[in-house]
Amino acid sequence: MLRTVINKLVGSVAAIFGASIISFVFLRVLPGNPARLIVGPLAPASSLLSVEKQMGLDQPVIVQYGRYMTSFLRGDWGFSYGAGVPVTTEMASRLPASLELGFYAFLLAFVAAVICALLATYRYRPVTDGVVRGTAFFGLSVPPFWFGLLALLLFFATWGILPGPEGRLSTSTTPPPSITHFYTIDALLHGQLSTFVDAVRHLILPAITLGLAPFSYLVRLLRANLLDVSREPFIIVVRSKGIGRFLAFARHALPNAFLPTLTAAGLVLAQLLSGSVLVEKVFNWPGVGALVTDSILRQDNAIVQTFILLSATAYVVVNLVVDILYGVIDPRVRIS
């Protein structure tokens, strides 16, 4: 088991460095010059060359990459000339919003997928199974930004039930003192119930929009696995001991069916935590996704490179944790 973990850890580090190389080279070959962002479009060539030299853009790509990775590992992620602040400062101000939205979107998608998969399989009812399958097909087929716009049109513009694209809180609500940087949790820790309710109301639509596609994918996968496990002989043995059908599914079939879903859930979690560009734009959510969109348009490569590297790290780390959990949960994996 230890050897397997070490091998996967080495592979994970190699994957992160591979992603950093690809992103670094890709951003360097794109049209445009990051130095032009600093000097402006009307600056003379001499000023442009001087800034390029200060930024190290006149050096070979391999030298630039070495300097970038050395600084990155030291915690110096560069300077955002578009925002006028270091990248670490800009990321620190935007990352909590994406993490909070991604966490609740995943929690909603995961819990709903488990409940719906159980309802659709533990006792076959054509109507229930059809509704679950139809919702899954709908969630996988519609673009998230379109669903978000439709949700805003109905719940905000038409019915006025939920707030519009205001961000994490209403303009009249003061953010709670930061402890976890999650407004919902910080508001509860400080006893600010009204702020907690306001934060939850602002989370409902973007979390549902962001979690719809992951829910659809997970519920289809878990439903198929539950149907396969439900035909196994041990389920018949469990039922013969007098255990109800739903409890037999929840206690015995679900853990066995969940193992193949674990990898998919881990990748979905990494994707949601790294932010969603279009959903954050639709709801004016002040997260990393919206920041990266603006940075791409103004060729602020420092933020884009950092985002790609952090996203790759999130994917690799979550995948590594999932692989280790496989060995912890399933003894057959440890033995093999």
C-alpha positions in Angstrom: 0.0 0.0 0.0 2.8 2.4 0.9 4.6 1.7 -2.4 1.4 2.4 -4.3 0.9 5.7 -2.5 4.5 6.7 -3.2 4.2 5.8 -6.9 1.0 7.8 -7.2 2.5 10.7 -5.4 5.5 10.8 -7.8 3.1 10.5 -10.8 1.0 13.4 -9.3 4.0 15.7 -9.0 5.0 14.8 -12.6 1.5 15.6 -13.8 1.5 19.0 -12.1 4.8 19.9 -13.6 3.6 18.7 -17.0 0.6 21.0 -16.7 2.8 23.9 -15.7 5.0 23.4 -18.8 2.1 23.2 -21.2 0.3 26.2 -19.8 3.5 28.3 -19.7 4.5 27.5 -23.3 1.0 27.8 -24.6 0.5 31.3 -23.1 3.9 32.4 -24.6 3.0 31.4 -28.1 -0.4 33.1 -28.1 -0.6 36.4 -30.1 -0.1 39.5 -28.1 2.6 40.9 -25.8 2.0 41.1 -22.0 4.4 44.1 -21.9 2.1 46.1 -24.0 -0.4 45.9 -21.1 2.0 48.0 -19.0 3.3 50.5 -21.5 0.0 51.0 -23.3 -0.9 50.7 -27.0 0.7 54.1 -28.0 4.1 53.6 -26.3 7.2 53.7 -28.5 9.2 50.5 -29.3 12.1 51.5 -27.0 9.8 51.6 -24.0 8.3 48.3 -25.0 11.7 46.7 -25.2 12.7 48.1 -21.9 9.7 46.7 -20.1 10.2 43.3 -21.9 13.7 43.2 -20.5 12.5 44.1 -17.0 9.9 41.3 -17.2 12.5 38.8 -18.5 10.6 38.3 -21.8 13.8 38.7 -23.8 15.2 35.5 -22.3 14.8 32.0 -23.7 11.5 30.3 -22.7 13.3 27.6 -20.7 14.9 30.3 -18.6 11.6 32.1 -18.1 10.0 28.9 -17.0 12.7 28.1 -14.5 12.4 31.5 -13.0 8.6 31.3 -12.9 8.5 27.9 -11.2 11.2 28.9 -8.7 9.2 31.9 -7.7 6.0 30.0 -7.7 7.3 27.4 -5.3 8.5 30.2 -3.0 5.0 31.6 -2.9 5.7 34.5 -5.3 3.1 34.0 -8.1 3.9 37.1 -10.0 2.3 40.5 -10.4 -1.0 41.3 -12.0 -0.5 44.4 -14.0 -4.1 44.5 -15.0 -5.3 44.6 -11.4 -2.2 46.5 -10.1 -1.6 44.0 -7.2 0.3 40.8 -6.7 -1.3 37.7 -7.9 -1.4 36.2 -4.4 -3.4 39.2 -3.2 -5.9 39.0 -6.1 -6.3 35.2 -5.8 -6.7 35.4 -2.0 -9.6 37.9 -2.4 -11.4 35.8 -5.1 -10.7 32.2 -4.2 -13.0 32.0 -1.1 -16.0 32.9 -3.2 -15.3 30.2 -5.7 -14.6 27.6 -3.0 -17.8 28.4 -1.1 -19.9 28.2 -4.3 -18.2 25.0 -5.5 -18.5 23.3 -2.1 -22.2 23.9 -1.8 -22.8 23.0 -5.5 -21.0 19.7 -5.0 -22.8 19.0 -1.7 -26.2 19.7 -3.3 -25.3 17.6 -6.4 -24.0 14.7 -4.4 -26.8 14.4 -1.8 -29.5 14.8 -4.5 -27.8 12.2 -6.7 -27.7 9.6 -3.9 -31.3 10.2 -2.9 -32.6 10.2 -6.5 -30.6 7.1 -7.4 -32.0 5.2 -4.4 -35.6 6.3 -5.2 -35.2 5.3 -8.8 -33.8 1.8 -8.1 -34.7 0.4 -4.7 -38.3 -0.3 -6.0 -38.9 0.1 -9.6 -41.6 2.7 -10.4 -41.7 3.8 -14.0 -42.8 7.3 -13.2 -40.1 7.9 -10.5 -37.4 6.4 -12.6 -38.5 8.3 -15.7 -38.5 11.6 -13.8 -34.9 11.0 -12.5 -33.6 9.9 -15.9 -35.4 12.9 -17.6 -33.9 15.3 -15.1 -30.4 13.8 -15.7 -30.7 14.1 -19.4 -31.9 17.7 -19.1 -29.0 18.6 -16.8 -26.5 17.1 -19.2 -27.9 18.7 -22.3 -28.5 22.3 -21.3 -25.7 24.8 -21.1 -25.2 26.0 -17.5 -25.1 29.7 -18.4 -28.5 29.3 -20.2 -30.0 27.5 -17.2 -28.7 30.3 -15.0 -30.2 33.0 -17.1 -33.5 31.1 -17.2 -33.4 30.7 -13.4 -32.8 34.5 -13.0 -35.6 35.3 -15.4 -38.1 33.2 -13.4 -37.0 33.4 -9.8 -35.7 37.0 -9.8 -37.2 39.0 -12.6 -40.7 37.4 -12.8 -41.5 36.0 -9.3 -39.0 38.0 -7.2 -38.5 35.0 -4.9 -34.7 35.0 -4.9 -32.1 37.8 -5.3 -30.6 38.6 -8.6 -26.9 38.8 -9.8 -25.7 40.8 -6.8 -22.7 38.6 -5.8 -22.4 36.9 -2.4 -24.5 39.3 -0.4 -27.0 42.1 -0.8 -25.5 45.6 -1.1 -27.1 46.5 2.2 -25.6 43.5 4.1 -22.2 43.8 5.7 -19.9 40.7 5.3 -19.2 38.9 8.6 -15.8 39.0 10.1 -13.6 36.5 8.3 -12.7 33.2 10.0 -13.2 30.6 7.3 -13.9 33.1 4.5 -17.2 31.3 3.9 -19.9 33.8 4.5 -22.4 31.2 5.6 -20.2 29.6 8.2 -18.7 32.9 9.4 -22.1 34.4 9.9 -23.2 31.4 12.0 -20.0 31.6 14.0 -20.7 35.2 14.9 -24.4 34.7 15.5 -25.4 36.9 12.5 -28.6 35.0 11.5 -29.8 37.6 9.0 -26.4 37.6 7.2 -26.5 33.8 7.1 -30.0 33.8 5.5 -28.9 36.5 3.0 -25.8 34.5 2.0 -27.9 31.3 1.6 -30.4 33.1 -0.6 -27.7 34.3 -2.8 -26.2 30.8 -3.0 -29.3 29.0 -4.1 -29.5 29.8 -7.8 -25.8 29.7 -8.6 -25.3 26.5 -6.6 -28.2 24.8 -8.3 -27.0 26.0 -11.7 -23.4 24.9 -11.1 -24.4 21.6 -9.6 -27.0 20.6 -12.2 -24.6 18.9 -14.6 -22.5 17.1 -11.9 -25.8 15.9 -10.3 -27.0 14.5 -13.7 -23.7 12.8 -14.3 -23.5 11.3 -10.8 -27.1 10.2 -10.6 -26.8 8.3 -13.9 -23.6 6.6 -12.9 -24.9 5.7 -9.4 -28.2 4.5 -10.7 -26.5 2.1 -13.2 -24.2 0.8 -10.4 -27.1 0.3 -8.0 -29.0 -1.7 -10.7 -26.0 -3.9 -11.2 -25.5 -4.5 -7.4 -29.2 -5.1 -6.8 -28.9 -8.2 -8.8 -26.1 -9.6 -6.7 -26.9 -12.7 -4.5 -25.9 -11.0 -1.2 -28.8 -8.6 -1.6 -31.2 -11.6 -1.6 -29.4 -12.9 1.5 -29.8 -9.6 3.3 -33.5 -9.4 2.4 -34.0 -13.0 3.6 -33.0 -11.8 7.1 -36.0 -9.6 7.3 -34.3 -6.3 6.4 -36.5 -3.9 4.4 -35.8 -3.3 0.7 -34.9 0.4 1.2 -32.6 -0.4 4.2 -30.9 -3.2 2.2 -30.2 -0.8 -0.6 -29.0 2.0 1.7 -26.8 -0.1 4.0 -25.5 -2.8 1.6 -26.1 -2.0 -2.0 -25.2 1.7 -1.9 -21.7 1.3 -0.4 -20.8 -1.3 -3.0 -22.3 0.7 -5.9 -20.6 3.9 -4.6 -17.0 2.8 -5.2 -17.1 3.3 -9.0 -18.7 6.6 -8.4 -16.0 7.8 -6.1 -13.6 8.7 -8.8 -16.2 10.7 -10.7 -17.2 12.5 -7.6 -13.6 13.4 -6.8 -13.1 14.9 -10.3 -16.4 16.7 -10.1 -15.4 18.2 -6.8 -12.0 19.4 -8.1 -13.8 21.0 -11.1 -16.3 22.8 -9.0 -13.7 24.1 -6.5 -11.5 25.5 -9.3 -14.4 27.8 -10.3 -16.9 28.0 -13.2 -16.3 30.9 -15.5 -19.7 31.2 -17.2 -21.8 30.6 -14.1 -19.8 33.2 -12.1 -20.3 35.7 -14.9 -24.0 35.1 -15.1 -24.5 35.7 -11.4 -21.9 38.3 -11.0 -20.1 36.1 -8.5 -16.8 37.5 -7.4 -14.8 34.3 -7.8 -11.8 33.1 -9.6 -13.6 32.1 -12.8 -14.7 35.7 -13.5 -11.2 36.9 -12.7 -9.6 34.5 -15.2 -12.0 35.6 -17.9 -11.1 39.2 -17.5 -7.4 38.3 -17.3 -7.5 36.4 -20.6 -9.1 39.3 -22.3 -6.4 41.7 -21.1 -3.6 39.2 -21.5 -2.7 39.2 -17.8 -0.7 36.0 -18.1 0.4 35.8 -14.4 -3.2 35.2 -13.2 -4.0 32.8 -16.0 -0.9 30.7 -15.4 -1.5 30.6 -11.6 -5.1 29.6 -12.2 -4.2 26.7 -14.5 -1.5 25.5 -12.2 -3.8 25.6 -9.1 -6.6 23.9 -11.1 -4.2 21.1 -12.2 -3.0 20.8 -8.6 -6.6 20.5 -7.3 -7.4 17.8 -9.9 -4.3 15.8 -9.1 -4.6 16.1 -5.3 -8.2 15.1 -5.3 -7.5 12.2 -7.6 -4.7 11.1 -5.4 -6.9 11.2 -2.3 -9.6 9.2 -4.1 -7.1 6.5 -5.1 -6.0 6.3 -1.5 -9.6 6.1 -0.3 -10.2 3.2 -2.6 -7.6 1.2 -0.7 -9.0 2.3 2.6 -12.7 1.5 1.7 -12.2 -1.7 -0.4 -9.8 -4.4 1.0 -9.6 -6.0 -2.4 -7.7 -2.9 -3.7 -5.2 -3.1 -0.8 -4.6 -6.8 -1.4 -4.0 -6.2 -5.2 
